[in-house]
Amino acid sequence: MKAAIYIGKGRFELVEKPVPKSLPGESLIEISRAGICGTDLRIFQGHMQKRVGSRRILGHEAIGVIHETPTNGKFEIGDRVVIEPKISCGDCVACRQGFTNVCQNLRILGIDQDGAFSTVFVCSR
């Protein structure tokens, strides 16, 4: 798969990487479109270097098509999907009360872990 890797302030590199393997409960999504937002621009300008690091695949606003999915999941192959960029822990007080948007351990795709500036993405939801 092709992926745009953030190298550091003002630098990206287009690389070829192995297609990720989906684990049980995960879906493999072929990315159709990924938007560049203000956060991506701030990262590119070097304003979030400490949090993002280098060699990160950015991209947290994306849509795609399900390519592989669990057989008993809520999605089917060919479904068009929007990727939810926030990853909540499910265990903290906020999550247990249904406020996953203020999770105490909140992670964001393309910032805290690899995102969707690639041709294929593995999603656990």
C-alpha positions in Angstrom: 0.0 0.0 0.0 1.1 3.6 -0.5 1.2 5.9 2.6 2.2 9.5 3.1 4.6 9.5 6.0 5.2 12.7 8.0 9.0 13.0 8.3 9.2 16.3 10.3 8.5 20.0 9.9 7.5 20.7 6.3 8.3 17.2 5.0 6.3 14.2 3.9 7.5 11.1 2.1 5.4 8.8 -0.1 6.3 5.2 0.8 5.3 1.7 -0.1 4.3 -0.3 3.0 2.9 -3.8 3.5 -0.9 -4.0 3.6 -1.8 -4.3 7.3 -3.4 -7.5 8.5 -6.7 -7.1 10.3 -7.1 -8.8 13.7 -10.3 -10.4 15.0 -12.9 -7.7 15.4 -11.2 -5.3 12.9 -12.1 -4.2 9.4 -9.8 -3.5 6.5 -10.9 -0.3 4.8 -9.8 0.9 1.3 -9.5 4.7 1.7 -11.4 6.6 -0.9 -10.8 10.2 0.3 -8.9 11.8 3.2 -9.2 15.4 4.0 -6.4 17.8 5.1 -7.6 19.8 8.0 -6.2 22.6 10.2 -4.7 20.1 12.6 -2.8 18.4 9.7 -1.5 21.8 8.6 -0.3 22.6 12.2 1.5 19.2 12.3 3.1 19.9 8.9 4.3 23.3 10.1 6.0 21.6 13.1 3.7 22.9 15.8 2.8 19.4 17.2 6.2 17.6 16.7 6.5 16.5 20.3 3.1 14.8 20.3 3.2 13.4 16.8 6.9 12.5 16.4 8.2 11.5 13.0 7.4 8.7 10.6 3.7 9.0 11.4 0.9 8.5 8.9 -1.4 11.5 9.4 -5.0 11.8 8.5 -8.0 11.6 10.7 -10.8 12.8 8.4 -11.4 10.0 5.9 -13.9 7.9 4.1 -13.6 4.5 2.5 -15.1 1.1 1.6 -15.0 -2.0 3.7 -12.7 -4.6 2.1 -12.6 -7.2 4.9 -14.7 -7.4 8.0 -15.7 -9.8 10.7 -18.5 -12.1 9.6 -20.7 -11.3 12.5 -20.0 -7.6 12.6 -22.3 -4.7 11.8 -20.6 -4.0 8.5 -20.5 -5.9 5.2 -17.9 -5.9 2.4 -18.6 -3.0 0.1 -20.2 -0.8 2.7 -19.1 2.8 2.5 -17.9 4.2 5.9 -16.7 7.3 7.6 -13.8 6.7 10.0 -14.2 7.9 13.6 -10.9 9.5 14.5 -11.3 9.5 18.3 -10.3 6.4 20.2 -11.6 6.2 23.7 -10.5 3.7 26.3 -14.0 2.7 27.5 -12.7 2.3 31.1 -12.3 5.8 32.6 -15.0 7.6 34.5 -16.0 9.7 31.5 -16.3 6.7 29.2 -18.3 4.7 31.7 -20.8 7.6 31.9 -21.1 7.7 28.1 -18.9 10.8 27.6 -16.3 9.2 25.3 -15.5 12.5 23.7 -13.8 13.6 27.0 -12.1 10.3 27.7 -9.2 10.7 30.1 -7.1 8.5 27.7 -8.4 9.8 24.4 -6.2 9.1 21.3 -6.6 10.6 17.9 -5.9 8.8 14.6 -3.2 10.5 12.6 -1.8 12.2 15.8 -1.3 9.6 18.5 -1.2 6.6 16.1 -1.1 6.1 12.4 -4.0 7.6 10.5 -5.6 7.3 7.0 -3.2 9.1 4.6 -2.8 5.7 3.0 -4.5 3.4 0.5 -5.6 0.9 3.2 -6.5 1.4 6.9 -7.4 -1.1 9.6 -10.2 0.0 11.9 -11.2 -1.7 15.2 -14.8 -0.4 15.3 
